């Protein structure tokens, strides 16, 4: 326990076992806010998926107690921040009981293993003493509205659990031509025509997800012997797709919307969708050949921005340059893919 006085409010750090928190909850000594079931379920899954390896990284919950309660360990709390985390922890007992009554051997085994470690789990709390109702509400707002969100580039760089982020990060760092074409890492979209980067990091992640989903469809039908690592397969296919893309238009100028329509992301995503469509059930070598063939079949298309063909699709004329921007709707993407299939002979 460490007690400090910050901003005229005494605060301390304590840890509570799951059983302590359940007892406080049952006796009405935990005052909490309304939670969303979906958020609680995601956090509970995060805990149950990672408790075995100890890879659970959650910040302390924030709570308030009555004046003078920090003379010892507070037995009654008003939870300010972390209500969803608290609810996820409190649901572990019910989750375990349900698993122990399951006829599924895997679910039963997981429940038994979680039961063994339940008593070792300690939930940290940062507790403020004697806050008024107004101060409690303000602290809640400050924690949930004014905290800085982790940037997309950081989430992709450091999130080792998300396959899409892992593959995106690998492609970003190993593909020299993509670096030349430019990847906007700070903003979710690329503002045309001023920004000449080909793609944003969020958009690159969308392309990677497109490839990965198609690969996963095929992997489900293959034996363990035939399977290729999904991540390695996706990295190779995405890099091959970019290699063929830069044969259609040079990497150094493909992101220049003054001249190239491929700088319009709806068209770029349609090209990726065309290339990867229904390749999942093929062997990896055939997947690679199919992507390369389809991309090369598009070599007869003139990708210059000022071609009249683009105005056949949904879009708007925008900006002082009066450039035509393709619409990102599903219907427009479908129309673009069908047009690419006609041009590519598919």
C-alpha positions in Angstrom: 0.0 0.0 0.0 1.2 3.5 -0.9 -0.7 6.6 0.3 -0.1 9.9 -1.4 -1.9 13.3 -1.5 -2.5 14.5 -5.0 -4.5 17.6 -6.0 -5.7 17.8 -2.3 -7.2 14.3 -2.5 -5.5 11.4 -0.6 -5.1 8.4 -2.8 -3.7 4.9 -2.4 -3.1 1.6 -4.3 -4.6 -1.6 -3.1 -5.3 -5.0 -4.7 -8.4 -7.1 -4.2 -8.9 -10.8 -4.8 -11.7 -12.0 -7.0 -13.5 -13.5 -4.0 -13.2 -10.2 -2.0 -14.7 -8.3 -4.9 -17.5 -10.9 -5.3 -18.3 -10.6 -1.6 -18.4 -6.8 -1.8 -20.6 -7.0 -4.9 -23.1 -9.4 -3.2 -23.3 -7.3 -0.1 -23.8 -4.1 -2.0 -20.5 -2.5 -1.1 -19.5 -1.9 -4.8 -21.2 0.9 -6.5 -20.8 0.6 -10.3 -21.9 2.2 -13.5 -24.0 0.6 -16.3 -21.9 -1.6 -18.6 -22.3 -3.0 -22.1 -22.5 -6.8 -22.4 -20.4 -6.8 -25.6 -17.5 -4.9 -24.0 -17.7 -7.1 -20.8 -17.7 -10.3 -23.0 -14.6 -9.1 -25.0 -12.7 -8.3 -21.8 -13.7 -11.7 -20.2 -12.5 -13.5 -23.3 -9.2 -11.6 -23.1 -8.7 -12.8 -19.6 -9.7 -16.4 -20.2 -7.6 -16.6 -23.4 -4.4 -15.3 -21.8 -4.5 -16.2 -18.1 -2.5 -19.4 -18.7 0.5 -17.5 -20.1 0.2 -14.6 -17.7 -0.1 -12.2 -20.7 -2.9 -10.1 -19.2 -2.1 -6.4 -19.2 -4.9 -4.2 -17.7 -4.4 -0.9 -15.9 -5.6 -0.4 -12.3 -9.3 0.3 -11.8 -10.1 3.7 -10.3 -12.4 4.1 -7.4 -13.4 6.4 -4.5 -14.0 5.7 -0.9 -15.4 7.6 2.1 -13.3 10.1 4.0 -11.0 8.4 6.5 -11.4 4.9 4.8 -7.7 4.9 3.6 -6.6 4.3 7.2 -6.9 0.7 6.2 -8.0 -1.3 3.1 -11.4 0.2 2.1 -14.3 -2.3 2.2 -16.7 -0.1 0.3 -16.0 1.5 -3.1 -17.5 3.6 -5.8 -16.0 2.4 -9.1 -15.1 5.4 -11.3 -13.1 3.8 -14.2 -12.9 0.2 -15.1 -16.5 -0.9 -14.6 -16.3 -3.3 -17.7 -13.0 -4.8 -16.4 -14.6 -5.3 -13.0 -17.7 -7.0 -14.4 -15.5 -9.3 -16.5 -13.6 -10.4 -13.4 -16.8 -10.9 -11.4 -18.2 -13.1 -14.2 -15.3 -15.5 -14.0 -16.9 -17.6 -11.3 -20.1 -18.1 -13.4 -17.9 -18.8 -16.5 -16.0 -21.5 -14.5 -19.2 -23.2 -13.2 -20.7 -23.3 -16.7 -17.5 -24.9 -18.1 -17.3 -27.5 -15.3 -20.8 -28.6 -16.1 -20.1 -28.9 -19.8 -19.9 -32.2 -21.6 -17.3 -30.7 -23.9 -13.9 -32.0 -22.7 -12.0 -28.9 -23.8 -14.4 -26.5 -22.0 -14.3 -28.7 -18.9 -10.5 -28.7 -18.9 -10.3 -25.0 -19.4 -12.7 -24.4 -16.5 -10.7 -26.6 -14.2 -7.4 -24.8 -15.1 -9.0 -21.4 -14.6 -10.4 -22.5 -11.2 -6.8 -23.3 -10.1 -5.6 -19.8 -10.8 -8.7 -17.9 -9.7 -7.5 -17.5 -6.1 -4.1 -16.1 -7.3 -5.7 -13.2 -9.3 -5.3 -9.8 -7.7 -7.1 -6.8 -9.2 -5.4 -3.5 -8.6 -7.3 -0.3 -7.6 -6.2 3.3 -7.4 -8.5 4.7 -4.7 -9.2 8.3 -4.0 -10.5 9.3 -0.6 -13.5 11.6 0.2 -14.3 12.8 -3.3 -17.6 14.6 -3.8 -20.3 13.3 -6.2 -19.3 16.1 -8.6 -15.6 15.2 -8.4 -16.4 11.5 -9.0 -18.4 12.4 -12.1 -15.7 14.7 -13.4 -13.0 12.1 -12.8 -15.1 9.6 -14.8 -15.4 12.0 -17.7 -11.7 12.8 -17.6 -10.8 9.1 -17.7 -13.2 8.2 -20.5 -13.3 11.3 -22.7 -9.9 13.0 -22.3 -7.5 10.1 -22.3 -5.3 9.9 -25.4 -6.2 7.1 -27.7 -3.3 4.9 -28.9 -2.5 5.8 -32.5 -3.1 3.3 -35.2 0.6 3.1 -36.2 1.4 2.2 -32.5 -1.4 -0.4 -32.4 -0.1 -2.1 -35.5 3.5 -1.9 -34.5 3.0 -3.4 -31.0 -0.1 -5.6 -31.1 1.4 -9.1 -31.4 -2.0 -10.8 -30.8 -3.8 -9.5 -33.9 -2.8 -11.4 -37.0 -3.9 -8.6 -39.3 -1.7 -6.1 -37.5 1.3 -8.5 -37.4 1.1 -9.1 -41.2 0.5 -5.4 -41.9 3.6 -4.5 -39.9 5.7 -7.1 -41.6 4.6 -5.9 -45.1 5.2 -2.3 -44.2 8.8 -2.9 -43.1 10.0 -5.3 -45.7 8.4 -4.0 -48.9 10.8 -1.5 -50.4 8.5 -0.5 -53.4 5.6 0.1 -51.0 7.9 2.5 -49.0 8.7 4.3 -52.2 5.0 4.6 -53.1 4.4 6.0 -49.6 2.3 4.9 -46.6 0.6 7.6 -44.5 1.1 6.4 -40.9 -0.6 9.2 -38.9 -4.0 9.6 -40.6 -6.6 6.9 -41.3 -7.2 8.3 -44.9 -5.0 10.0 -47.5 -6.3 13.5 -48.4 -6.1 13.9 -52.1 -4.6 15.4 -54.1 -2.2 17.1 -51.7 -1.0 13.9 -50.1 0.9 11.8 -52.6 1.3 8.7 -50.4 -0.3 5.7 -52.1 -2.1 4.4 -49.1 -2.7 5.0 -45.4 -1.8 2.5 -42.7 -5.4 1.9 -42.0 -6.0 1.2 -45.7 -3.0 -1.1 -45.9 -4.5 -3.0 -43.0 -7.8 -3.3 -45.0 -6.0 -4.8 -48.0 -4.1 -7.3 -45.7 -7.4 -8.3 -44.0 -8.9 -8.9 -47.5 -6.1 -11.4 -48.3 -6.0 -13.0 -44.9 -9.7 -13.7 -44.8 -9.5 -15.4 -48.2 -6.5 -17.5 -47.1 -8.3 -18.5 -43.9 -11.3 -19.8 -45.9 -9.1 -22.2 -47.7 -7.0 -23.3 -44.7 -10.1 -24.7 -43.0 -10.5 -27.3 -45.8 -6.8 -28.4 -45.7 -5.1 -31.0 -43.6 -2.4 -30.0 -41.1 0.2 -31.5 -43.5 -1.0 -29.3 -46.4 -1.3 -26.1 -44.4 1.1 -23.2 -44.9 1.4 -20.6 -42.1 -1.4 -18.2 -42.7 0.7 -15.2 -41.8 3.7 -16.2 -44.0 1.4 -17.1 -46.9 -0.4 -13.7 -46.6 2.8 -11.7 -46.4 4.1 -13.4 -49.6 0.8 -12.9 -51.5 0.4 -9.3 -50.5 4.0 -8.5 -51.4 3.5 -10.3 -54.8 0.3 -8.3 -55.4 2.2 -5.0 -54.7 5.0 -6.1 -57.0 2.5 -6.6 -59.8 0.6 -3.4 -59.0 3.8 -1.3 -59.4 4.2 -2.9 -62.9 0.9 -1.4 -63.8 2.0 2.0 -62.5 5.4 3.1 -61.2 5.7 3.2 -57.4 7.2 6.7 -57.4 4.1 8.3 -58.9 1.2 5.9 -58.3 0.0 7.9 -55.3 -0.1 11.2 -57.3 -3.8 11.7 -57.8 -3.1 14.5 -60.3 -2.2 11.7 -62.8 -3.2 8.2 -61.5 -6.6 6.9 -60.6 -5.1 4.1 -58.5 -4.5 6.8 -55.9 -8.3 6.6 -55.3 -8.6 3.9 -52.7 -12.0 2.5 -53.8 -10.3 1.5 -57.1 -7.2 0.2 -55.4 -9.3 -2.0 -53.1 -11.3 -3.2 -56.0 -8.1 -4.3 -57.8 -7.0 -6.2 -54.7 -10.5 -7.8 -54.4 -10.3 -8.9 -58.0 -6.9 -10.4 -57.6 -7.7 -12.4 -54.5 -11.2 -13.5 -55.2 -11.9 -17.2 -54.5 -8.2 -18.2 -54.3 -8.5 -19.6 -50.8 -9.0 -23.3 -51.7 -6.1 -23.3 -54.1 -2.6 -24.6 -53.1 -0.3 -21.7 -52.1 1.7 -21.9 -55.4 -1.5 -21.7 -57.4 -2.7 -18.8 -55.3 0.5 -16.9 -56.1 0.2 -17.7 -59.8 -3.5 -16.7 -59.9 -2.8 -13.3 -58.3 0.0 -12.6 -60.7 -1.9 -13.7 -63.7 -5.0 -11.6 -62.9 -2.8 -8.5 -62.2 -0.9 -8.9 -65.4 -4.2 -9.2 -67.3 -5.0 -5.7 -66.2 -2.0 -4.3 -68.1 -4.2 -3.0 -71.0 -6.0 -0.6 -68.7 -5.1 3.1 -68.9 -4.9 4.1 -65.2 -4.6 7.9 -65.9 -7.0 9.9 -63.9 -8.4 11.9 -66.8 -9.9 8.9 -68.6 -13.7 9.2 -69.2 -14.3 5.5 -68.2 -14.1 6.4 -64.4 -17.2 8.6 -64.6 -19.3 5.5 -65.5 -19.0 4.6 -61.8 -20.5 6.2 -58.7 -18.6 9.2 -57.5 -18.4 13.0 -57.2 -16.5 15.9 -58.6 -14.7 17.6 -55.7 -12.2 20.4 -54.9 -10.9 23.3 -56.8 -9.3 21.0 -59.3 -12.8 19.5 -60.1 -11.3 15.9 -59.9 -13.6 12.9 -60.0 -13.5 10.8 -56.8 -14.9 7.3 -56.8 -17.5 6.4 -54.2 -16.6 3.9 -51.5 -20.0 2.2 -51.4 -20.3 -1.6 -51.6 -22.4 -1.3 -54.8 -19.7 0.8 -56.5 -16.9 -1.6 -55.4 -19.0 -4.5 -56.9 -19.3 -2.6 -60.1 -15.6 -1.9 -60.3 -14.7 -5.5 -59.6 -17.1 -6.7 -62.3 -15.5 -4.2 -64.8 -12.0 -5.5 -63.8 -13.1 -9.0 -64.3 -14.2 -8.2 -67.9 -11.0 -6.4 -68.6 -8.9 -9.2 -67.0 -10.7 -11.9 -68.8 -12.0 -13.6 -65.7 
